[in-house]
Structure formats: structure tokens, C-alpha cells
């Protein structure tokens, strides 16, 4: 198997994992907190935590350096990274729609 095919298989597996992982997390959060779109709103902050290795406190103490480092890391993301993050976001959106559909049809969580 060539290197390109191997990377494509890895990308497909990772796409499925990110979608399912964020769908599951968003579904559970929606079920417990009953805020349908909460995870969709929190997703950008989760991405910042995943991308940046800085402590949250650094954004308060040294905001110039922290946001500069974050900007550098965002610019250096590869196409694979961006695709994965988009599919993670689609997982949170899908969980919101599924939850709305379930509530519309009378399903009550607790």
C-alpha cells in the first residue's frame, strides 16, 4: 500500500472518529443539560484547547503572547487537521438536530 493510500485511510478513520466522538459528547451534554446547541457554541473553545498547548491562565496574564501563539498555530494547521475539525463540528450539529427530533417526537431524557 502506498504512502498516499495509507494517509487517505488514516484520514477516513479519523473523520469517522471525530464525528462520532463529538456527536456522542454533544448528545450526552444535550441530554444532561438540556441545552440543544451548547456544544456547538463551545466547540471553538474546545478547538483552542486542542490546538494550543498553553494554559488558560496565559490568556489572562499574557494575552498578547498567548493570542499570537494561537494565531501562529492556527495558520500552520494542515488540510487534514481542518477537515477533522470540520467533521467534529458537524458531529455536534448533528447531535443537536437529533436531540431536537427526539424531543419533538416526545422522547424525554429524565
N, C-alpha and C positions, 0 to 999 in steps of 0.2 A: 504494500500500500504506500502510495507516495505521500510526501510531507503535506501537500495541499489537501489531499483527500482526508488525511488524518486530522488536520486542523478543522476541516469542514465538519467532520463527525463530532469533534470536540465542541464546536460551536453549536451544533444542533442539540447535543445533550445538555449543554449549559443553558441554552434558550429554554428548553423544557423545564430544567431545574429551577431557573429563576422565576419563570411564570408560575409554576406550581407552588414554589416556596412562598412567594409574595401573595399569591391567591390565598393560600392557607392561612398565612399570618393575618391578612386583611379580613378574611372570613371570620376567624376567631375573635379578632378585635371588634368587628362589627357585631358579632353575636353577644359579646360580653358588655360592650359599652353602648351599644345601640346607636352609634353614630355611623351612618352608612358610608360617608365619604371621608372619614377621619384619616384613614391610611393613605388615601390619595393626596391629602393635604400634607401629611407628614413625610411622604416619600422623598421629596427633595432634601429634607434634613437627614433622612436615613442615608441617602446617597452621599451627602457631605461627610457623614461619619465613616462610610465605607471607603471613600476615596482618600480622605485626608487622614493622616496619622497624628494630627495634633489633638491635644486635649481641648475640650470645650472651653476651659478656662482661658486658653490662649486667645480666643476671640474677644474676650473681655479685657484681658491685661494688655495684649499686644495686637490690637485689631489690624493695624497696617500690615504687619508681617504675616499674620495668620491669613488674611484675605489674599495677600499677594501670593503666598504659598499655595493656597487653594486654587487661585486663578491659573497658576503655572501647571498644577496637576490636572485641572480641567482641560487646558489646552493640549496637554500631552496624552489625553485618552486616545486609545486606538479605536478603530471602527468596531472591533469585536466588543470592546467594553461598552460602547454606546448602544450597540444592538442589544446586549444583555440588559442594560439599564432600562431601555425602552420596553422590553418584554416583561421585566419586573413591574414596571408601571402599568402595563396592560393587565397584568395579573391582579393588581389592586383595583383597577377599574372594573374588571370582570367580576371580582368578588362583590363590589358594590352593586352592580346590576343583578347578580344572582340573589343577593340579600333582599334587594327591593322586590324582585319577582317572588321570592319566598314569602315575604311579608304581605304582598298583595294577594297571594293565594291563601292567606290565613295561617301560615306557619308562625308559631311563636316560640322564641328561643327558651325563655324562662318564665 
